[in-house]
Amino acid sequence: MSERRERGARRTARPWRGWVAAAVAAAACGCAPAAPPARSAAPAAAPAKGAPEAPAPDAAAREQPPPSGPARPARMPPIAWAELPTGLSVATAVNRALPLVEVRVVIRGGASADGERTGLAALTGQLALHGGAGGLPGREVLARVESLGASLWVDTGLDATVIGLRTTPDRLAEAIELLGMVVQRPRLDAAELARLKARAVEAARERALNDARWGALMILFRDLYVLPTELHPYGSFGATAAELPKITAADCRAFHAAWYVPKNTVVVVAGDTTPEAARAAVEKAFPERRAGEPPALSFTEPDPRGALKITIVDRPKSAESEVFLGVLGPERGAREWPALAVAGQVLGGPSGRLPQQLLEPRGAARAASAATIDVARGPVPLVVHAVVPAARTGVAAQAMLEQVEQLSTTTPSQEETEAAARRIAAGVGLGLGTAAGLADEIVGMQVLALPEDHHEGLRKELRDMTPALAGKVAADHVRPARAVVVVAGDAQVIGPMLSRFADVKVVDPARDFERKRTIPRDAGAGEARDPAQERP
């Protein structure tokens, strides 16, 4: 086994799905990857001039299409690996569907590496991209990229920063040269950082006031990953308007020096190229030989919950509530993880128990779902989510808690288990047919330290899934006493509804989520009722 593979095997799973806020929101909403657009039917050929019109076929006599067979599973093409003398690794996968090449530079340092400067990894990535590189100002770097017909962007997730590039095969070497400058020789200019921070602060203020989902997820991650005396690396979902101004250019330079080292970097190249061309271009563009390993992070196990915790992110006069329930399950690399994913689908998949109860026929919610959210280290969250009118928040919370309790005490049926496993399997490797999807899959596997035969292995585990396995994981991890409930909505309206389940903490998103008050538990508040059922 090569040194690169040994390092990969030791790394704990680290996911990347683009910007983490979008990733978590999509997972919490149960959003499946978008299906490819349907092709328009080709117009029928016109009959020859003067030819008689063909008679319309009788409907009953029309030949019915044969039944569709099972979908052919997407398979990962061969990946050519090269480890450069600098310690940087290059992965190349060929896809000639289109004359495009997708490049991803994976830096194994994301938001979990922020330390006491929440938002540091994201700002460092943005500053590297927009602040200039080598002897060029930022605008000139991006202008040169555009002149090549290429595009460049950066995404920071919980456990990785990914700088992406799309270009054509004939401009690959030139485009990668600019990419190497951005990654290894950014200027990290203080004046540009001030501009980026100002925009980020304004965006954070806007989210705090108007983005209910962002506010709820901020508290959900804090409450799931709580530690007695320190901040867990996953305890900060995002930076607030008060935290961002504390970040300095010196902080960004220190982060870059510590994490953007060759041994902590993987360059993924996918598309219309060859391993030889990819390696030659990367080796020339990434000459830095800076030695050293990235800093070690402390991932202390979060304190196990012993009782239900409820928090309201107060949004006065909000007509709707965003309701989240989260529990922590096994690690992403554990053998039990597929069973957790199946249990989540049984609970909140499109045909799962919670949507059936909340979406129809009662209509208490306009969205209801559940999904796991991959994290690199330690337990994986299973997040249940619903969007409901404010007056029905208690109904949704009660349904969530009841269904979680039922899942933890009652083994799923064979039919439920098979349907859930099939749905997960159908999404495995869904994007492998395009260069961009292929690059992102390889990045995700690297960030998660998954083997190259991961897709086939996961499909087999899903085929072999039994109700007993899914039920055991649910019984071990998915219980109301271990749950965190966070609701973004009007505390004055929804507070009494939620207080029947536990004490309710109310926080103010416009003031850095400081506590406003606590609503004591009122077990005698009465059972939550669906107003729709009480209408005459």
Buried (B, 14 or more C-beta within 10 A) or exposed (E): EEEBBEBBEEBBBBBBBBBBBEBBBBBBBBEBEEEEEEEEEEEEEEEEEEEEEEEEEEEEEEEEEEEEEEEEBBEBEEBBBBBBEBBBBBBBBBBEEEEBBBBBBBBBBBBBBBBEBBBBBBBBBBBBBBBBBBEBBBEEBBEBBEEBEBEBEBBBBBBBBBBBBBBBBEBBBBBBBBBBBBBBBBBBBBEBBEBBBEEBBEBBBEBBEEBBBBBBBBBBBBBBBBBEEEBBBBBBBBBBBBBBBBBBBEBBBBBBEBBBBBBBBBBBBBBBBEBEBBBBBBBEBBBBEEEEEBEEEEBBEBEEBEEBBBBBBBBEEBEBBBBBBBBBBBBBBBEBBBBBBBBBBBBBBBEBBBBBBBBEEBBBBEBBBBBBBBBBBBBBBBBBBBBBBBBBBBBBBBBBBBBBBEBBEEBBEEEBBBBBBBBBBBEBBBBBEBBBBBBBBBBBBBBBBBEBEBBBBBBEBBEEBBBEBBBBBBBBBBBBBBBBBBBBBBBEBBBBBBBBBBBBBBBBBEEEBEEEEEBEBBEEBEEBBBEBEEEE
